[in-house]
Amino acid sequence: DTNSGLNDVFTRLRSDYTLMANAYRQDWPVLGHTTQATVLYNINREGNQGPYYDNNGFIARPAVIGDGRRRNYEVAYLGLNGDGHFGRWNLTSSAYLAMGSASYDPIAQRSQKIRAGFGAAELSRDFDWIRVRGTALVASADRDPFDGRANGFDAIFENPQIAGADTSYWIRQAVPLVGGGGLALSGRNGVLGSLRTSKEQGQSNFVNPGLRLIGIGADIDLAPQWRLIGNLNWLSFGNTSVLQVLRNQGGISRDIGIDMSLALQYRPFMSQNVIFNFSMAWLQPGDGYRQLFASDKRPYSVLANLLLVF
């Protein structure tokens, strides 16, 4: 479903297939840390079908860029992930290499080889009732949208659980770019600057500006039922060549800005079964963001939701 993001059981399955294999090693390389090796193969054949429009009447496939021709692609992902602790330091990490090919690119107007990379890590430590965190993320960028190589990293589907997750302005909702919002800088519940129509209904796009993120944050347990969460993230594109082509605008800076968020979490039963979340997030625009949107205003979002788990 376009608006909720839930699966619609009355809709035909997409011609988008993923094969996956995982291998886990517990207590490696140290006691208390789990390492996961992942191989995924994503096969998309939606280029053989006609245009697809979402529930709001906007075209989701193919994306409204370049000449808008349909395309297929095959991508293999090799990943290494980790979660655990080294002594008193907690570490969550992820690294992926994407390799494959696309039958066509609407900007280059030719087939492309896909070679892209991604790495992210969040290091944290507990000091009594306060946990402090540091986050770093790098997604490769495409430097020349007209050659035969697609080097901007994109995921099959995103659900980031670092850098503040859905309390972050950049991650929480889509940031529109062109086509009346039909193409987004980053998608809803996504951190990558992948220039897709949507994560749920669009196709992966490996000709994108990439992303750099450096952040700090803290989780403060005010009481067993109450938690205060704060995050500060600096965001930057890896390369803006593709943005300059799409917007017919030269000299776009890589600086997106600083994403700031503050959230309050209430667990009335001191468990994960019932959780109330209240948060506010805003973006202090950098030069690149101001050049794209010709505005010095701080975009912001306010969130209140209830999570029930049974």
Buried (B, 14 or more C-beta within 10 A) or exposed (E): EBEEEEEEEEEEEBEBEEEEEEEEEEEEEEEEBEBBEBEBBBBBBBBEEEEBEBEEEBBBBBBBBBEEEBBBBBBBBBBBBBBBBEEEEBBBBBBBBBBBBBBBBBBBEEBBBBBBBBBBBBBBBBEEEEBBBEBBBBBBBBBBBEBEBBBBBBBBEBEBEBBBBBBBBBBBBBBBBBBEEBBBBBBBBBBBBBBBBBBBBBBBBBBBBBBBBBBBBBBEBEEEBEBBBBBBBBBBBBBBBBBBBBBEEEEBBBBBBBBBBBBBBBBEEEEEEBBBBBBBBBBBBBBBBBBBBEEEEEBEBEBEEEEEEE
